[in-house]
Amino acid sequence: MPNANNSHPTPTNELSHVQRRAVSELLRVSPVADDIARRFRDAGFTLALVGGSVRDALLGRLGNDLDFTTDARPEEVLKIVRPWADAVWEVGIAFGTVGCRKSGFDLEITTYRSEAYDRTSRKPEVSYGDSIEEDLARRDFTVNAMAVALPEKEFIDPHNGLEDLAARVLRTPGTPQESFSDDPLRMMRAARFAAQLDFEVAPEVITAMKEMAGRLDIVSAERVQGELNKLILSAHPRKGLRLLVDTGLAALVLPELPALRLERDEHHRHKDVYEHSLTVLDQAIALEAPGGQPGGGPDLVLRLAALLHDIGKPRTRRFEKDGGVSFHHHEVVGAKMTRSRMTKLKYSNDLVKDVSKLVELHLRFHGYGTGEWTDSAVRRYVRDAGPLLDRLHKLTRSDCTTRNKRKAKALSDAYDGLEQRIADLQEKEELDAIRPDLDGNEIMRILDIGPGPQVGQAYRHMLELRLENGPMEQDEAVAELKRWWAAQQD
């Protein structure tokens, strides 16, 4: 695989290592890639594997999603792929991209292009280019500005991306100011790739991010959310989040995060809440189930809750007469702030509800003490967490960042005890589906009433009894319902 247009030397052992990996990865995808490339060549067009696919091949992590670039226009691409592919989709055709599936591979084929933002627009203006060199020049970073022309396997690297890949550094093909002016979201992308790939960002790129952070204002909330999600779900989110905060981007995207830097935790005054929150995020990630298990892999709900769980502290900070600092009800305030911020970032209603609920509940365990909770309190804990109970377990455990080993063990032991009590009650009472001992239809039949608010009142009364006392026998439940009903008539 020849290295074209690469003028700067890079250590031979580094390059030979990444090139060997690339050859192995490309051999795996060659049957599909070469087949489609020959079809483009026969139709009079060129085709090249490009961008993230080349980067990931060089890193030995190429998956089944393949990105290509071509001089063919989208309508010409469709003519070539329709008879060949197992499935075709046109979702990105407005941006010059045609998608298709073949033999288990998902291909995106994009016409050479250049795109830039109008200074007052939230959407990029797309125009088609005439050469692969022009296309690569508009890419965000040099490590994404490499291509492999097919089927001849010619390596094209006009911006020394291979050298930067070997050095694990993110640079822009042109000046970072030009790149970020074309698409300000690339500033967030720098933080995201640093988090995903564990790369460093070049100093001149960081400088431009600081200078141009305000340009992010013209990017839509949906695009910002997409980048933020990829960053948070990455292998090293702390690294990317720090970069967002240090460059001033977080002040626009997630201002609640940098606001934590000046706050002190009421239990550990040597730590600021910003560092504590990043540590909680790290610890929550460590508790996620492995990717191969059911429900395993990166968990956006858990990670967002871990990051945001203490954002209510700045608004609730009070300096007490004894010299201490308190943050009373910061979990309630934080839940409201979480709902507000996530709504502004256009998250789904379900995601907003789940993350804010975890933020609201994250302190509940700290009333457990040495296990003096009644069975009723345990039932309410399970009822309030609902399907988020497993995530609440992980968040609560992650929230312990003390360096005091004795205190950390005591908290862990106490939570072990709570989980055991939940398991015991679960076995006896089916806690996952706590409902009154009488349902709505039974209530109407026993009281001889029709649908209406009184049925809801009776249902809530029976639910409270269920939570307080556990399951009742049918006769006992009927008698209690009649006692309550008689009291309502007085």
N, C-alpha and C positions, 0 to 999 in steps of 0.2 A: 504494500500500500504506500506509494510514493508520497512524500511530504512536499506539496507544492507551495510556493510563496512564503516560506518560513525562513526569514533571514537571520534571526537571532539564535545563537547556540543555547541549547539546554543540555544538562547533564545526560550523557548517553544512557546510563543505566536507568534513569527515570523514564526517558522516552521509550526505550526498548521494552520496559515493563508494561507501560500503558498501551503501547502499540501491539504487543503480543495479546493482551486481553482483548483489544479491539478486533483483531483478526479472528479470535475464537468466537466473539459475540456475533460478528458479521457473518461468519460461516453458518451460524445457527439460523439466521434469518434470510440467508442468501436465496433459497428456493423461491420464496415469495417475492423478495425484493428484486431479484434478477428477472423474474418472470414479468413483473409489471414494468420494469425498466425497459425490457426488450419491446414491449408493446408500445411504450411511448416513443422509443427510437424508431420503430417501424412506421409510426404515424408522423415522424418528422420532428419530434420534440426531444428535449433533454429531461432527465430526472436525476435527482440526487437526494440521498439521505442527509438530513440536515439538523442543526440545532441541538436540542436536548438529546435526541437519539444518538448522535455522534458522541456527544459528551458522555452519555451513560455507557456507550459501548467502550469508550476509552477507560471508564472507571470500573468496567466489569459488572455493570448493573442494568444492562439493557433489558427491558421487559418486552411485552408483546404489543405495545403501542409505538408505532413507527411514524415519524414525521418526515415528509418529503417536500421538496420544492421543485418547481418546473417552470419552463417558459410557456407552457400551454395555458390558455385562458380557461376559467372554470367550465364553460360550456363544452370545450374540447376535452377537458379532463373527464367529464361525465360520459362523453361518447366512448372513451377508451375503457373506463372502469365498469360501466353498466353490464356489458356482456361477460365480464371476467369475474367480478366480485360476487361473494355470497350475499352481500347486502350493501346498499348505498344510502347515504343520508346527506342532506343539503343544508343542515342547520347553520353552518358557517359560510355559506356560499356568498353572502353579502360582503364578507371579508376575504373572499378569494379562496376559501377552503372547501374542499369536497372530502367527505369521509366515506370509508368503506371497510368491509370486513372480508378477509380471505384466509381460510385455513387456520382459524384461531388467532389471527393477527388483526389488530385495528389500525388502519392506515389513515393519516390525514395528509392530503396532497394540496399544497398551497402554491398559487401562482406567485412568481417573483413579485415582490412588492416593496413599497416604501409607505410608511404611514407617519403622520405627524398630527399634533393637536393644534387646532385653532386656539388662540389664547383665551377665548371666551366659551369654548365648547367642552362638553363632557364626553364627547365621542371622537375617536380618532378618524381622520380622513384617510381613506385607503386609496392608493393609486398603484397601478401595476408597473413593474420594472421590466427591463429587457435583458438583464444579465445576472448571473448568480453572484458576481462580485458586488453588484449594487444591492442585491438582496441581503447579503451577509453584512454589508456595511451598516444596515439599518437595525441589526440585531442588538439586543440589550447589552450583552457582555461577550467578551472575546471567547470565553469557553463555550458559548452558544452560537458562535459565528464560524463554525467549521462545517464542512460538508464532505461527503464521499460521493463522487459522480458514479453513476451506475449505467450499465453493468460492468464497466471497465475497472471500477474500484480505485479511482484516482482521488487522493486526499487533497482537499482544497482548504487552505488555512491562511488567508491574506492578512489576518490580524494577530498572528502568533498565539492563537488560543491554546494550542498544544503546550506551548511553553508555560502559559499561565495555569493550565490544568495541572501540569507537573509540579508547579510551585504552589498550587492550591490557593490562588488569588483571583479576585474578581476585579476586572478592569472593563472599560467600555471600548468598543472599536474606534470611535472618534473621541472627542472631548466629552467628559461626563456632562458638562453643561448642555452641549448639543443633544446628547442622548436623552437627558431628563426633560429638556424642553420639548422634544418630540413626543414623549409620553411620560408624564410625571410619575405614573404608577411604577416605573422602573426603579425609583428610589426605594419603594417598599419591596420590590423584587430583589434588590441587593440584600436586604435584611433576610428575606425569605431563603434565598440561595445560600447565604452564610449559615442559616440554621439547618437547611436540608443537607448540605454537602460538607458542613464544618470547614468552610473556606474562610479566608481573611478577605476583607474589603480593602482595596488599595487606598492609600491616604488621600489621593486627589479625588477619588470617588466620594469618600466620607466628607471631604470639604465641600464638594458640590451639593451633597445631600443637605448639609447644614444651611448652605446659602439659599437653596431652592426649595426648602421644605414647604413653604407657603403655596407653591404651585400645585400641591396635592389637592388643594381646594376645588379644582375644576374637575377632578376625577369622580365618577359616580360612586355612591355608597356601595352599590352592588359589587363593583370591581375591587374596591378597597376591602370589602368583607372577604371576597374570594382570596385575595393575597394574605390577609390576616389569618384566615383559616389554614391555608397551606403552611404558613409559618408556625402556627400553634401546634399543628399536627406533625411537625417535622421531628427529626431525631434530636435536634439541639435547640429547642425554642428559646431557652434563656439567652442564647447568643444573639438571636435575631431581635428579641424584645429589647435587650440592652442597646442594640444599635438604633432601634426606633426611638428609644428614650434619649440617647446621647446626641442624636442628630436633630432632635426637635420634631420628628415626624409623629411620634406618639402623642404630642400635645394637640395634634389635629385629629388623629385617628382614635386614640384611646386616652384622652387627657387624664382620666382617673388614675392611670398607672404612674406617670411621673409625679402626680400630686402626692403619692405615698412616700416619696423619698425623704421628706422632712419630718415625717411622723415617727414617733417611738411606740413600740409595742408595750402595752401596760405590764406585761409579765417579764419582758426581756429588754430592758431599756437600752442595752448596748447595741441592739439591732434596730435598724429602721424597718418600717413596714414594707417598703419596696423590696428590700433584700429578703425579708421573711416570705413575701408572696412568691418571689421567684423560687425560693427553696421549697415552698409547699408545692408549687407546680412540678419541680423535679421529683419530689417524693411521691406525688400522685401518679406521675408517669411510671415510676418504678413499681407501682402496685397494679398497673393495667395487666390484664390477662394477655398472654402471648398471642400473636397474630393468628396462629393456627387453631386456636380454641374458639368455641362458639362465643360470639360477643367480644372476642379479643381484638387486639390491635389498638391503635391510637383512638382515644375517646374524646371527641370535641366537647361534649357536655361536661365531663369531669375536668378537663384541662381549663376550660373557660371558668368554671366555678372555682377551681384552685387559684387561678390568676386574679379573679375579681372578688374573692370572698371577704377581703378586708377593705374594699374601697369606700365603705361608709365611715371609716375611722377619721379622716380629716374633718368631716362635718360634725362629728360627735365628740371631738377631743375636749376634755375639760381638765384644768389643772386644779387638783384638790388641795385643801388647806394643809394636809400633811406632807405636801411635796410630791405626791404621786400624780399619775395621769390616768384618767378614765376615758372609756369610749362606750358609754352606756347606750344600748340598743343600736350599736353600729351594724348589727346583722340585719335589722329591719330597714334602716336607712340604706344600707348597701344593696339590699334586694331591690328597692325602688330605683336606685341609681343604675343597677344592672339592667333592669327592664327598660329604662329610658335609653341607655347607651346602645343596647342591642337592637332596640326598635329603630333608632337612628341609623344603625348600620344595616338595616333591612334583613335581620335574621327572621326566620320563620316563627310564628306564634308559639309552636310547640317547643322550639329550642329556647326561646326567651323564657317561657314558663318553667322549663326544667332547670335552667341555670339559675334563675332568680330564686327558685324554691330551695335549691341547695345552698345558696348564699344565706338565705333566711334561716335555714336549719343548722348551719355549720357549728353554732355554739351550743346547741341543745344538749349535747352529751355532757358538757362541763357542769351541768347541774346534777350529774349522776353521782359524783363524789366517790365514795367507797362502796357504792352498790345499794344505797338506801332507797332507790326507786321502788315504788310499789309495782305490782303486776299491771295495774291500770296505767301507770306512767309508761311502762314498756310498750303496752298495746298502743298508746297514743303516739309514741315515737315511731312505731312501725306504720300506723295508720297515716300519720302526717307525711312520712317519707314516701309511702306508696311504692310505685315501681322504681323509685330512685334510691331505695334502701341500700343496695349494694354500692352505689356511687357515694352515698352519704357515709358509709363505713370507710371507704377509701379516703374521702376528703377529710373526715375527722381524724383519722390516723395520720394523714399527711400534715395536718395543721400543728403537729408537735415538732418544733424545731429547736427545742432547748438542747444545750450542750451538757446539761446536768444529767448524767446517765441514770442516777437514782430516780429523778423526777420523770424522765422519759419512760423508764421501765414501769413506774407506778401508773402512769397514764395508759400505757399499752396493756398492762395487766387489767386495769379497770375496764378498758374497752373489750378485752377478751371476755371478761365477766358479763358485760352487757350482751355481747353477741351470743354467748352461751345461753343466757336467759331467753333471748329472742328465739333461739333454736329450740329450747325446751318448750316454750309456749307455742311455738309454731307446730311442734309435733302434737301437742294436745289440742290446740284450738284453731288450726288453719289460719294463722294470722294474716297471710297474704290476702285473704278475702274476708276481712272483718265486716260483717253485716249484722243488723239486728236479728234477733231470734225469730222475728215475725216480719214478713215482707209487706209491701203496700196492699196487695190483694187480701192478705189475711187480716190486716188491720181494718180494712173496709168491711170485710165480712163479719168480724167479731163485733165491731162497733155499729154495724148496720148503717154506714154512712157512704156517700158517694165520693168521687174524686174531688179534691179541693185542698185548701191550705191546712185544714185540720189533719189530713192524712200525713202531710209533710211534718207537721209538728209532732204527731205521734211517732212517726218514723225516727225523727231526731232524738226523741226521748228514749226510745228503745235502743238506739245506737249508743247513747251515753251510758245506759245501763250495761250494755254489752262490753263497752270499753272499761267500765269501772269494775264490773264483777265477773267478767268472763261469760261463757255460755250458760244459758238457763235451760231447764227442761221446758217442754211445750206448755204443760199446765201452769208452771210458774210464770212463764212469759205472758200467757193469756191473763192470768190473775193480775199481774203488774200493770198490763195495759188497761185493764178495766179499772184498777185503782186510780191510775193517772187520769182516765177519762172522767171518772166520777168527780175528781178534784177540779177538773176544768168546768164542770157544770155548776159548781158552787158560786 
